[in-house]
Amino acid sequence: VSGGCIDEIKQRLGYRLELVQGEYPTEGRPGQTISVKIDLISKGFAAPFNPRSVWLLLRNTATNAIWKVELSDDPRSWLPGPQLHTIEHSFCLPLDMPTGNYEFLLHLADPAPALTNRPEYAIRLANQATWEASTGYNKLLHQISVNNTASSPACAGESCFLPAVLT
């Protein structure tokens, strides 16, 4: 306190993950592939200690229906420092996915079944205007139009979004 460092210590104690940038498609077609790249940085003094499930979500902006895919990334490896931690994957939009506009969300959930859908156990990104306190989701501030006219490669074994069943 007397050295004037307490505010920085309070802000950076533990982990502090921030969204730096993302590369997302603007449109996609059911049955075809989309690719996503998300860059995060850890500005805290530590990485997350407990295991976390990492989910990429697409939420229909008209119906709020959620489609999700689990990622293999492990936030415990996102060590503090200047290096970027990149989430980069290609996914299949399922053939039965309804057309419409969808927003991208990142859910860093507790993997315990009783806690996965409890927002107070999800990791909150440090960015302004990204956190949804009611869901525990982090908005990635981008939307995709799922339509029947987009041209992208056909799915070929990528992980596929599935409809979310929330309990």
N, C-alpha and C positions, 0 to 999 in steps of 0.2 A: 504494500500500500504506500509506504513512504517513498519508494522508488518510482512510483507512477506506472507500474506495470500491471496492476490488478485488473484493469478493464480488459486488456488483451488476454490475460490468463483466463478470465471468466468466459470470454468469447471463444477461446480456442481449446478449453479443457475438454478432453475426450476427443471424439471424432466430429468433424464439421465438413460434410460433403457439399460441394457446390457444383451446379450445372454450369459448364463453361460454354458449350455449344452443342448443337445437334444437326445432323443431316438426315432429312426425312423426305420421302416422296410426297408429292402433292396429290397424286392420284394412283389408284390401283384397281385391278379388276379381279373379281372372284375367280379362283383357280390359277392365279398368277402370283409371281414372287415380288415381294418388296424388300428393300434393304434399308437398314437403319444404322446410324452411327451416333453414339452419344458420348461426349467427353465430359468427364467429371474430374474435379481436383479435391484433394483432402487437405483442408487448411487448418485442421485441428492438430492436436499434439499426438493423436493416436488413431489407429484404424479401429473399426468396429470389432469387438471381441467375440460376440456370440454369432452363431451362424444366422444367415438371413436368406430367405427366398427372394429372388429377383424376378419380377414379373413385368413384362411389357403389356400394357392394356390399350385397347381401342374402345372408346366409348362413343356410341351413336349420339350425336348432338340433339336429335329429335326425340328418340325413345329412351335414352340412357342405358340401352342394352350394352353389356360389356363383353368383349371378346378378349381372351388373354392367351399368352404364351409364356412358359417359364424359361428363363435363361440360365445358362450354366455358370455365369459369372459369380464370383465369391467376394463380397464386400470386405471380408477380413483381409484380403490381399491388397486393398486400396490404402497403402501406407501414406502417411503425411509427407509433404514435400512438394516441390515444383512440378513433378511429372504428372502428365495426364493419365487418367484411367479411362480407357476406351471400351465401351460396350458396342460391339459391331457384329451384326448378324443379318442373315437373310431369312425371310419367313414366307410362308404360303398363306394367301388369303383363301379360306375355304370356299368351295363352289356354292355352298348354301348361305354365304354371308350376304345379308341384305344390303342393297345399295344405299348410299347416303353419305353424310359427312361424319367423320369420326375424329375425336381428339386423342392424341397420344398421351399416355400416362405411364409413370414408373411407380411400381409398388415394391418397396423394400420391406417385406413382411417378415414377422417372426414365423419360423417354420412349424411351430407347435400348432396342431389343428385347432385347439381352443383359443389361440391367440392370433391366428393368421388374419382374420377379418376385424380385429380390434385396432382402431387407428392409433390408440395410445402406445401400441407396441411396434409400430412401423417407424422406419427411419425417415425423418423429415429433412429434405434438402434445405440448405441455408439461404437459398435465393428468395427474394421477395416475390409474392404473387404466384407461387407454385404450389403451396401446401393446401390440401383440402382436409381440414380438421375432422370433418364428419366421416371421411372414408379412409384416411391415412394414405391417400394417393398423392403423388407429386405430378403436377401438370408440366408437360414438356413444351407447352406454349406453341403447339403446331397441330394442324388438322390435315387429314387426308380425305379426298373424295373417292369413295368406292363406287365405281360405275361400270357399265358394260362396254365402254368405248376406250378405256385406257389400254395402252399397249405396253406390256412388260413381259418378261420371260415366263413361260408356263412353269408351274411347280414341278420340282424334280427332287423330292426327298427332303426338303427343308422342314423344319418344325412348323407346325400349322397352328394358327390361332383357333381356340376353342371357345364356345360360349361359356361365360362364367356362371356358375351356380353359387350364389351368395347365400350363406346360412346365417 
